[in-house]
Amino acid sequence: MIDALWITLQLALITTVILLFIGAPLAYTLTFKTFFGRTVLEVLVALPLVLPPTVLGYYILLIIQPSAMVGSMWQVMFNQSLAFSFSGMVVASVFYSLPFSVQPMQQAFRAIPVVWLELAKVQGLTFKETCLHIIFPASKSGILVAVALVFAHTMGEFGVVLMVGGSIPGETKVASIALFEFVEMQQGDDAWLLALILLGISFVMLSIVYSINKKPLLTGNMDQ
Amino acid sequence: MIHSIAIRQQFGALLLNVTVKFDNEIIVISGENGAGKTTLLRCMAGLEKVSGIIKINKKIWLNSAAKIIVPTTVRNIAFVWSDAVLLPWLNIEDNIILGGKNDAALLAFICSECGINHLRHRIPSMLSSGEAQRVALARAIYRKPCLLLLDEPFSAQAPSIRCRLRIFLQNIQQQWAIPILIASHDPEDARVLAQQHWDMQEGSIVVVNSSG
């Protein structure tokens, strides 16, 4: 059980860090830029919200298996398979939790008063200075919400990581899969304890989100 | 005349149609609400898309026919909005310096002239609207811009402070020899400050009075 929790924690932390760096520029692009294919990109980012996790996992597996281009390149570079490995699970988690990173940040960026961005131009701020002095401080709460949601969401993944990771003990078996197996093998005490731990973590993360937001999650403005 | 504007653009119901020349002087723009004063200032700042030509210091900032648009970030202008527009997470001093170099002597001089020296380490939420407006004016002047655009810069000030700020603006204009454009409803601004006075109606300048 400790193994599974440790793997889940590592997966959640790594996914959160990666999605901070991918989610912020993606959210920025979707908020402030107009370009051909913007709606398609927005739909692709939101897809994991509605897609059955096994479907997403299946497609990711197709891409990262050793006979596919990405999978074979990985095999050549690192001399190990991306499918059914921890790294493969990270790739899958990043896709699966992408909307939980991008959408709160997008809402936060949208809530920035236009006049603050005009001020940045008038003051002659570079793009980097505008991000540093205006965009990030103004959307701090949205970014924190994104971090908390991605972390909590990754902790609770099941279908995607099962498809891509394959539940190898000590390597890709995460807490939610371990719980399923405890139940299947009728290990009631272990199942009870693990479920309580996962419940506790999710409760704490959502409490953080709500205390940052102080408004209902799906209807409120993330930046207030 | 070293600066010139010849722009024409439809903004909703307003047709902005301005052709005018000016020197390094204080220009007060008056007119009813919706006459296009703020829009004109925003066009000069590059904050609105507009067709025509804008030349400042004989440099072309805009020539829509030749598709030349100098971005706002490199125009070296300063703009004061009718609301103060201060960043709430920065203290007053950092709001004034925003994006510029720290010049302690200049900062002290401007803060003292604007009567905000005692507020330098406070945050914007602790300020009255008049104080916040003076901070915004200080921030604009601190940039040492080549063009200063002010939209109702004294609207929240008591009469005695308005007097003081007008004298400060006149001194700045004389020392730095820059053009200063002020959109204002206050006839006193036009009377005391204006070396040129533009009266705007429905997007056009209808009267130009030069006293310089």
Contacts between the chains, C-beta under 8 A, distances in Angstrom:
chain1	res1	chain2	res2	distance
A	115	B	81	6.3
A	115	B	83	7.5
A	115	B	85	5.3
A	116	B	85	7.1
A	116	B	87	6.9
A	118	B	47	5.5
A	118	B	72	7.9
A	118	B	79	7.8
A	119	B	85	5.5
A	119	B	87	7.7
A	119	B	98	7.8
A	120	B	99	7.7
A	121	B	46	7.5
A	121	B	47	7.1
A	121	B	71	7.4
A	121	B	72	4.0
A	121	B	73	5.3
A	122	B	45	6.2
A	122	B	47	7.7
A	122	B	72	6.0
A	122	B	77	6.4
A	122	B	78	6.7
A	122	B	79	4.5
A	123	B	98	5.2
A	123	B	99	4.1
A	123	B	100	7.4
A	123	B	139	7.9
A	123	B	143	7.0
A	124	B	73	5.0
A	124	B	74	6.9
A	124	B	76	6.8
A	124	B	99	5.8
A	124	B	143	7.7
A	125	B	73	6.9
A	125	B	98	7.6
A	125	B	99	4.5
A	126	B	73	7.5
A	129	B	99	5.9
A	133	B	87	7.4
A	133	B	90	7.8
A	133	B	98	6.6
A	133	B	99	7.1
A	134	B	87	6.8
A	137	B	87	7.4
A	137	B	89	4.8
A	138	B	89	7.9
